[in-house]
């Protein structure tokens, strides 16, 4: 029971922290719209959550697109999964002329 209480407590605090971050981002957007964009304060307060939502949605779509591209390349590889551990540990033999140059 204590374990679940700790997990829920941490999850609750993480949610509160995420909410605070969203509030700070919202207020930052309002500040930028008013100070740099010349917006009226009331209009900036109404527009800021939509701008934040659009930025979050764009980020989510971008990450999803990158994930789908990664999955497509994994599935379409003609070689399957390439193991690199062998090539890291075994050194290829150098050509004979290079070995002879070191001795000279």
Chimera marker file (.cmm) of the C-alpha trace (Angstrom):
<marker_set name="trace">
<marker id="1" x="0.000" y="0.000" z="0.000" r="1" g="1" b="0" radius="0.5"/>
<marker id="2" x="2.839" y="2.376" z="0.849" r="1" g="1" b="0" radius="0.5"/>
<marker id="3" x="4.425" y="1.697" z="-2.506" r="1" g="1" b="0" radius="0.5"/>
<marker id="4" x="1.296" y="2.770" z="-4.374" r="1" g="1" b="0" radius="0.5"/>
<marker id="5" x="0.977" y="5.835" z="-2.186" r="1" g="1" b="0" radius="0.5"/>
<marker id="6" x="4.512" y="6.859" z="-3.123" r="1" g="1" b="0" radius="0.5"/>
<marker id="7" x="3.867" y="6.247" z="-6.822" r="1" g="1" b="0" radius="0.5"/>
<marker id="8" x="0.636" y="8.237" z="-6.793" r="1" g="1" b="0" radius="0.5"/>
<marker id="9" x="2.272" y="10.986" z="-4.752" r="1" g="1" b="0" radius="0.5"/>
<marker id="10" x="5.107" y="11.330" z="-7.266" r="1" g="1" b="0" radius="0.5"/>
<marker id="11" x="2.644" y="11.227" z="-10.175" r="1" g="1" b="0" radius="0.5"/>
<marker id="12" x="0.522" y="13.920" z="-8.519" r="1" g="1" b="0" radius="0.5"/>
<marker id="13" x="3.524" y="16.165" z="-7.930" r="1" g="1" b="0" radius="0.5"/>
<marker id="14" x="4.683" y="15.629" z="-11.522" r="1" g="1" b="0" radius="0.5"/>
<marker id="15" x="1.217" y="16.631" z="-12.745" r="1" g="1" b="0" radius="0.5"/>
<marker id="16" x="1.230" y="19.751" z="-10.599" r="1" g="1" b="0" radius="0.5"/>
<marker id="17" x="4.687" y="20.634" z="-11.908" r="1" g="1" b="0" radius="0.5"/>
<marker id="18" x="3.594" y="20.104" z="-15.510" r="1" g="1" b="0" radius="0.5"/>
<marker id="19" x="0.553" y="22.320" z="-14.921" r="1" g="1" b="0" radius="0.5"/>
<marker id="20" x="2.796" y="25.064" z="-13.491" r="1" g="1" b="0" radius="0.5"/>
<marker id="21" x="5.076" y="24.844" z="-16.516" r="1" g="1" b="0" radius="0.5"/>
<marker id="22" x="2.082" y="25.193" z="-18.843" r="1" g="1" b="0" radius="0.5"/>
<marker id="23" x="0.883" y="28.237" z="-16.884" r="1" g="1" b="0" radius="0.5"/>
<marker id="24" x="4.344" y="29.821" z="-17.139" r="1" g="1" b="0" radius="0.5"/>
<marker id="25" x="4.478" y="29.134" z="-20.871" r="1" g="1" b="0" radius="0.5"/>
<marker id="26" x="1.020" y="30.629" z="-21.299" r="1" g="1" b="0" radius="0.5"/>
<marker id="27" x="1.986" y="33.774" z="-19.385" r="1" g="1" b="0" radius="0.5"/>
<marker id="28" x="5.224" y="33.997" z="-21.366" r="1" g="1" b="0" radius="0.5"/>
<marker id="29" x="3.294" y="33.909" z="-24.635" r="1" g="1" b="0" radius="0.5"/>
<marker id="30" x="0.927" y="36.593" z="-23.331" r="1" g="1" b="0" radius="0.5"/>
<marker id="31" x="3.896" y="38.750" z="-22.347" r="1" g="1" b="0" radius="0.5"/>
<marker id="32" x="5.522" y="38.341" z="-25.766" r="1" g="1" b="0" radius="0.5"/>
<marker id="33" x="2.298" y="39.123" z="-27.603" r="1" g="1" b="0" radius="0.5"/>
<marker id="34" x="1.702" y="42.274" z="-25.564" r="1" g="1" b="0" radius="0.5"/>
<marker id="35" x="5.271" y="43.583" z="-25.426" r="1" g="1" b="0" radius="0.5"/>
<marker id="36" x="6.663" y="42.503" z="-28.788" r="1" g="1" b="0" radius="0.5"/>
<marker id="37" x="3.541" y="42.027" z="-30.879" r="1" g="1" b="0" radius="0.5"/>
<marker id="38" x="1.609" y="45.109" z="-29.845" r="1" g="1" b="0" radius="0.5"/>
<marker id="39" x="-1.498" y="43.110" z="-28.904" r="1" g="1" b="0" radius="0.5"/>
<marker id="40" x="-4.111" y="44.237" z="-26.431" r="1" g="1" b="0" radius="0.5"/>
<marker id="41" x="-3.855" y="42.388" z="-23.119" r="1" g="1" b="0" radius="0.5"/>
<marker id="42" x="-7.355" y="40.857" z="-23.286" r="1" g="1" b="0" radius="0.5"/>
<marker id="43" x="-6.834" y="39.578" z="-26.827" r="1" g="1" b="0" radius="0.5"/>
<marker id="44" x="-3.421" y="38.146" z="-25.913" r="1" g="1" b="0" radius="0.5"/>
<marker id="45" x="-4.878" y="36.306" z="-22.913" r="1" g="1" b="0" radius="0.5"/>
<marker id="46" x="-7.519" y="34.717" z="-25.170" r="1" g="1" b="0" radius="0.5"/>
<marker id="47" x="-5.052" y="33.801" z="-27.944" r="1" g="1" b="0" radius="0.5"/>
<marker id="48" x="-2.165" y="32.434" z="-25.836" r="1" g="1" b="0" radius="0.5"/>
<marker id="49" x="-3.717" y="29.032" z="-24.967" r="1" g="1" b="0" radius="0.5"/>
<marker id="50" x="-4.518" y="28.430" z="-28.630" r="1" g="1" b="0" radius="0.5"/>
<marker id="51" x="-0.961" y="29.265" z="-29.639" r="1" g="1" b="0" radius="0.5"/>
<marker id="52" x="0.361" y="26.932" z="-26.943" r="1" g="1" b="0" radius="0.5"/>
<marker id="53" x="-2.019" y="24.197" z="-28.116" r="1" g="1" b="0" radius="0.5"/>
<marker id="54" x="-0.904" y="24.656" z="-31.738" r="1" g="1" b="0" radius="0.5"/>
<marker id="55" x="2.771" y="24.451" z="-30.741" r="1" g="1" b="0" radius="0.5"/>
<marker id="56" x="2.158" y="21.298" z="-28.722" r="1" g="1" b="0" radius="0.5"/>
<marker id="57" x="0.129" y="19.719" z="-31.501" r="1" g="1" b="0" radius="0.5"/>
<marker id="58" x="2.797" y="20.526" z="-34.057" r="1" g="1" b="0" radius="0.5"/>
<marker id="59" x="5.472" y="19.013" z="-31.846" r="1" g="1" b="0" radius="0.5"/>
<marker id="60" x="3.394" y="15.869" z="-31.314" r="1" g="1" b="0" radius="0.5"/>
<marker id="61" x="2.742" y="15.463" z="-35.065" r="1" g="1" b="0" radius="0.5"/>
<marker id="62" x="6.423" y="15.979" z="-35.828" r="1" g="1" b="0" radius="0.5"/>
<marker id="63" x="7.520" y="13.373" z="-33.288" r="1" g="1" b="0" radius="0.5"/>
<marker id="64" x="4.911" y="10.916" z="-34.563" r="1" g="1" b="0" radius="0.5"/>
<marker id="65" x="6.112" y="11.440" z="-38.149" r="1" g="1" b="0" radius="0.5"/>
<marker id="66" x="9.705" y="10.764" z="-37.115" r="1" g="1" b="0" radius="0.5"/>
<marker id="67" x="8.601" y="7.612" z="-35.271" r="1" g="1" b="0" radius="0.5"/>
<marker id="68" x="6.718" y="6.361" z="-38.338" r="1" g="1" b="0" radius="0.5"/>
<marker id="69" x="9.732" y="7.022" z="-40.581" r="1" g="1" b="0" radius="0.5"/>
<marker id="70" x="11.932" y="5.071" z="-38.198" r="1" g="1" b="0" radius="0.5"/>
<marker id="71" x="9.506" y="2.133" z="-38.204" r="1" g="1" b="0" radius="0.5"/>
<marker id="72" x="9.285" y="2.180" z="-41.997" r="1" g="1" b="0" radius="0.5"/>
<marker id="73" x="13.069" y="2.015" z="-42.377" r="1" g="1" b="0" radius="0.5"/>
<marker id="74" x="13.301" y="-0.809" z="-39.847" r="1" g="1" b="0" radius="0.5"/>
<marker id="75" x="10.712" y="-2.851" z="-41.749" r="1" g="1" b="0" radius="0.5"/>
<marker id="76" x="12.070" y="-2.146" z="-45.225" r="1" g="1" b="0" radius="0.5"/>
<marker id="77" x="15.707" y="-2.989" z="-44.525" r="1" g="1" b="0" radius="0.5"/>
<marker id="78" x="16.824" y="-5.834" z="-46.822" r="1" g="1" b="0" radius="0.5"/>
<marker id="79" x="19.380" y="-6.979" z="-44.256" r="1" g="1" b="0" radius="0.5"/>
<marker id="80" x="17.183" y="-7.002" z="-41.191" r="1" g="1" b="0" radius="0.5"/>
<marker id="81" x="18.868" y="-5.864" z="-38.035" r="1" g="1" b="0" radius="0.5"/>
<marker id="82" x="22.574" y="-5.203" z="-38.437" r="1" g="1" b="0" radius="0.5"/>
<marker id="83" x="24.789" y="-6.256" z="-35.554" r="1" g="1" b="0" radius="0.5"/>
<marker id="84" x="27.742" y="-3.946" z="-35.058" r="1" g="1" b="0" radius="0.5"/>
<marker id="85" x="29.313" y="-5.586" z="-32.036" r="1" g="1" b="0" radius="0.5"/>
<marker id="86" x="31.554" y="-7.871" z="-34.120" r="1" g="1" b="0" radius="0.5"/>
<marker id="87" x="33.004" y="-5.053" z="-36.173" r="1" g="1" b="0" radius="0.5"/>
<marker id="88" x="33.822" y="-3.030" z="-33.070" r="1" g="1" b="0" radius="0.5"/>
<marker id="89" x="35.888" y="-5.731" z="-31.429" r="1" g="1" b="0" radius="0.5"/>
<marker id="90" x="37.700" y="-7.267" z="-34.372" r="1" g="1" b="0" radius="0.5"/>
<marker id="91" x="40.242" y="-5.072" z="-36.125" r="1" g="1" b="0" radius="0.5"/>
<marker id="92" x="40.613" y="-5.616" z="-39.860" r="1" g="1" b="0" radius="0.5"/>
<marker id="93" x="44.017" y="-6.742" z="-41.078" r="1" g="1" b="0" radius="0.5"/>
<marker id="94" x="46.073" y="-3.910" z="-42.488" r="1" g="1" b="0" radius="0.5"/>
<marker id="95" x="47.573" y="-4.341" z="-45.934" r="1" g="1" b="0" radius="0.5"/>
<marker id="96" x="51.127" y="-5.647" z="-46.002" r="1" g="1" b="0" radius="0.5"/>
<marker id="97" x="52.591" y="-2.450" z="-47.403" r="1" g="1" b="0" radius="0.5"/>
<marker id="98" x="51.387" y="-0.506" z="-44.376" r="1" g="1" b="0" radius="0.5"/>
<marker id="99" x="52.927" y="-2.969" z="-41.971" r="1" g="1" b="0" radius="0.5"/>
<marker id="100" x="56.236" y="-2.770" z="-43.860" r="1" g="1" b="0" radius="0.5"/>
<marker id="101" x="56.231" y="1.054" z="-43.709" r="1" g="1" b="0" radius="0.5"/>
<marker id="102" x="56.067" y="0.965" z="-39.946" r="1" g="1" b="0" radius="0.5"/>
<marker id="103" x="59.111" y="-1.268" z="-39.694" r="1" g="1" b="0" radius="0.5"/>
<marker id="104" x="61.236" y="0.965" z="-41.906" r="1" g="1" b="0" radius="0.5"/>
<link id1="1" id2="2" r="1" g="1" b="0" radius="0.2"/>
<link id1="2" id2="3" r="1" g="1" b="0" radius="0.2"/>
<link id1="3" id2="4" r="1" g="1" b="0" radius="0.2"/>
<link id1="4" id2="5" r="1" g="1" b="0" radius="0.2"/>
<link id1="5" id2="6" r="1" g="1" b="0" radius="0.2"/>
<link id1="6" id2="7" r="1" g="1" b="0" radius="0.2"/>
<link id1="7" id2="8" r="1" g="1" b="0" radius="0.2"/>
<link id1="8" id2="9" r="1" g="1" b="0" radius="0.2"/>
<link id1="9" id2="10" r="1" g="1" b="0" radius="0.2"/>
<link id1="10" id2="11" r="1" g="1" b="0" radius="0.2"/>
<link id1="11" id2="12" r="1" g="1" b="0" radius="0.2"/>
<link id1="12" id2="13" r="1" g="1" b="0" radius="0.2"/>
<link id1="13" id2="14" r="1" g="1" b="0" radius="0.2"/>
<link id1="14" id2="15" r="1" g="1" b="0" radius="0.2"/>
<link id1="15" id2="16" r="1" g="1" b="0" radius="0.2"/>
<link id1="16" id2="17" r="1" g="1" b="0" radius="0.2"/>
<link id1="17" id2="18" r="1" g="1" b="0" radius="0.2"/>
<link id1="18" id2="19" r="1" g="1" b="0" radius="0.2"/>
<link id1="19" id2="20" r="1" g="1" b="0" radius="0.2"/>
<link id1="20" id2="21" r="1" g="1" b="0" radius="0.2"/>
<link id1="21" id2="22" r="1" g="1" b="0" radius="0.2"/>
<link id1="22" id2="23" r="1" g="1" b="0" radius="0.2"/>
<link id1="23" id2="24" r="1" g="1" b="0" radius="0.2"/>
<link id1="24" id2="25" r="1" g="1" b="0" radius="0.2"/>
<link id1="25" id2="26" r="1" g="1" b="0" radius="0.2"/>
<link id1="26" id2="27" r="1" g="1" b="0" radius="0.2"/>
<link id1="27" id2="28" r="1" g="1" b="0" radius="0.2"/>
<link id1="28" id2="29" r="1" g="1" b="0" radius="0.2"/>
<link id1="29" id2="30" r="1" g="1" b="0" radius="0.2"/>
<link id1="30" id2="31" r="1" g="1" b="0" radius="0.2"/>
<link id1="31" id2="32" r="1" g="1" b="0" radius="0.2"/>
<link id1="32" id2="33" r="1" g="1" b="0" radius="0.2"/>
<link id1="33" id2="34" r="1" g="1" b="0" radius="0.2"/>
<link id1="34" id2="35" r="1" g="1" b="0" radius="0.2"/>
<link id1="35" id2="36" r="1" g="1" b="0" radius="0.2"/>
<link id1="36" id2="37" r="1" g="1" b="0" radius="0.2"/>
<link id1="37" id2="38" r="1" g="1" b="0" radius="0.2"/>
<link id1="38" id2="39" r="1" g="1" b="0" radius="0.2"/>
<link id1="39" id2="40" r="1" g="1" b="0" radius="0.2"/>
<link id1="40" id2="41" r="1" g="1" b="0" radius="0.2"/>
<link id1="41" id2="42" r="1" g="1" b="0" radius="0.2"/>
<link id1="42" id2="43" r="1" g="1" b="0" radius="0.2"/>
<link id1="43" id2="44" r="1" g="1" b="0" radius="0.2"/>
<link id1="44" id2="45" r="1" g="1" b="0" radius="0.2"/>
<link id1="45" id2="46" r="1" g="1" b="0" radius="0.2"/>
<link id1="46" id2="47" r="1" g="1" b="0" radius="0.2"/>
<link id1="47" id2="48" r="1" g="1" b="0" radius="0.2"/>
<link id1="48" id2="49" r="1" g="1" b="0" radius="0.2"/>
<link id1="49" id2="50" r="1" g="1" b="0" radius="0.2"/>
<link id1="50" id2="51" r="1" g="1" b="0" radius="0.2"/>
<link id1="51" id2="52" r="1" g="1" b="0" radius="0.2"/>
<link id1="52" id2="53" r="1" g="1" b="0" radius="0.2"/>
<link id1="53" id2="54" r="1" g="1" b="0" radius="0.2"/>
<link id1="54" id2="55" r="1" g="1" b="0" radius="0.2"/>
<link id1="55" id2="56" r="1" g="1" b="0" radius="0.2"/>
<link id1="56" id2="57" r="1" g="1" b="0" radius="0.2"/>
<link id1="57" id2="58" r="1" g="1" b="0" radius="0.2"/>
<link id1="58" id2="59" r="1" g="1" b="0" radius="0.2"/>
<link id1="59" id2="60" r="1" g="1" b="0" radius="0.2"/>
<link id1="60" id2="61" r="1" g="1" b="0" radius="0.2"/>
<link id1="61" id2="62" r="1" g="1" b="0" radius="0.2"/>
<link id1="62" id2="63" r="1" g="1" b="0" radius="0.2"/>
<link id1="63" id2="64" r="1" g="1" b="0" radius="0.2"/>
<link id1="64" id2="65" r="1" g="1" b="0" radius="0.2"/>
<link id1="65" id2="66" r="1" g="1" b="0" radius="0.2"/>
<link id1="66" id2="67" r="1" g="1" b="0" radius="0.2"/>
<link id1="67" id2="68" r="1" g="1" b="0" radius="0.2"/>
<link id1="68" id2="69" r="1" g="1" b="0" radius="0.2"/>
<link id1="69" id2="70" r="1" g="1" b="0" radius="0.2"/>
<link id1="70" id2="71" r="1" g="1" b="0" radius="0.2"/>
<link id1="71" id2="72" r="1" g="1" b="0" radius="0.2"/>
<link id1="72" id2="73" r="1" g="1" b="0" radius="0.2"/>
<link id1="73" id2="74" r="1" g="1" b="0" radius="0.2"/>
<link id1="74" id2="75" r="1" g="1" b="0" radius="0.2"/>
<link id1="75" id2="76" r="1" g="1" b="0" radius="0.2"/>
<link id1="76" id2="77" r="1" g="1" b="0" radius="0.2"/>
<link id1="77" id2="78" r="1" g="1" b="0" radius="0.2"/>
<link id1="78" id2="79" r="1" g="1" b="0" radius="0.2"/>
<link id1="79" id2="80" r="1" g="1" b="0" radius="0.2"/>
<link id1="80" id2="81" r="1" g="1" b="0" radius="0.2"/>
<link id1="81" id2="82" r="1" g="1" b="0" radius="0.2"/>
<link id1="82" id2="83" r="1" g="1" b="0" radius="0.2"/>
<link id1="83" id2="84" r="1" g="1" b="0" radius="0.2"/>
<link id1="84" id2="85" r="1" g="1" b="0" radius="0.2"/>
<link id1="85" id2="86" r="1" g="1" b="0" radius="0.2"/>
<link id1="86" id2="87" r="1" g="1" b="0" radius="0.2"/>
<link id1="87" id2="88" r="1" g="1" b="0" radius="0.2"/>
<link id1="88" id2="89" r="1" g="1" b="0" radius="0.2"/>
<link id1="89" id2="90" r="1" g="1" b="0" radius="0.2"/>
<link id1="90" id2="91" r="1" g="1" b="0" radius="0.2"/>
<link id1="91" id2="92" r="1" g="1" b="0" radius="0.2"/>
<link id1="92" id2="93" r="1" g="1" b="0" radius="0.2"/>
<link id1="93" id2="94" r="1" g="1" b="0" radius="0.2"/>
<link id1="94" id2="95" r="1" g="1" b="0" radius="0.2"/>
<link id1="95" id2="96" r="1" g="1" b="0" radius="0.2"/>
<link id1="96" id2="97" r="1" g="1" b="0" radius="0.2"/>
<link id1="97" id2="98" r="1" g="1" b="0" radius="0.2"/>
<link id1="98" id2="99" r="1" g="1" b="0" radius="0.2"/>
<link id1="99" id2="100" r="1" g="1" b="0" radius="0.2"/>
<link id1="100" id2="101" r="1" g="1" b="0" radius="0.2"/>
<link id1="101" id2="102" r="1" g="1" b="0" radius="0.2"/>
<link id1="102" id2="103" r="1" g="1" b="0" radius="0.2"/>
<link id1="103" id2="104" r="1" g="1" b="0" radius="0.2"/>
</marker_set>
